[in-house]
């Protein structure tokens, strides 16, 4: 599949080929840094790493850094750090959400239990910061500390809103800003900082990745309704089952009648689709164009991201960052 426009087309394979050797080093770094004196933590780290994943966040660090300078050991470490932080958040999220699967396999909390999983997630967070500390860079630590606080605030906001029907688009955007976009933005900024970019370029790259992160989460929430479990790696309709009202449903509820709203409320109360089948929710979404409107909103954010990255000098890495926007919106999982 090809991505990009106006002669700047790159395939997904070509994007990853630009940083493939660096990514191999990132994987080795994660493997080494995930070894603990406690066997359970080491096993969990290996289990999570072998589960794969898109590695989009490390790719953002690497492409952003290579926009300004050659790859370096510090850039590799920062790419490993963001993936470790991301992995720690997934472990904690699965415990909070009582998730059963992750990437098509039993989630860590199912295999090792909640107590061990929470502590392993804590260890991964701290290990990521220990790796980052080796740079002896206050700007790097400032970025990572601010990021971690934002993501924790996002999780707390989400917990406050679980099971509530009256969630607005502004509420939703506030949440995904903290939970997803802040991490994407930090990835691009870290790459820029490590490679000696100017403050202005760092800020612009952060803005690019923030818009990309918002679009990524919007597509994620759309796929929760439209994908298949085999492709998604977790049950479809899971967000609503867990009490989360996301943007496609927020849009649909704006024009839904009282009976339709009551159906959604029933699922929020029950935590399952026993009384109201998932197909009924899809009908409501399609009738009120919730999915279409959310897709259009995602395109608005990727358009903003493309406009920002177009301001940088033409290079293979600039083209790759432009193409990543289409990779995000064109994915099926």
Buried (B, 14 or more C-beta within 10 A) or exposed (E): EEBBEEEBBBBBEBBBBBBEEBBEBBBEBBBEBBEBEEEBBBBBBEBBBEBEBBBBBBBBBBBBBBBBBEBBEBBBBBBBBBBBBBBBBBBBBBBBBEBEBBBBBEBBBBEBEBEBBBBBBBBBBEBBBEBBEEBEBEBBBEBBEEBBEBBBBBBEBBEEBEEEBEBEBEBBBBBBBBBBBBBBBBBBBBBBBBBEBEEEBBBBBBBBBBBBBBBBBBBBBBBBBBBEEEEBBBBBBBBBBBBBBBBBBBBBBEEBEEEBBEBBBBBBEEEEBEEBEBEBBBBBBEEBBBBBBBBEBBBEBBEBBBEBBBEBEEEBBBBBBBBBBBBBBEBEB
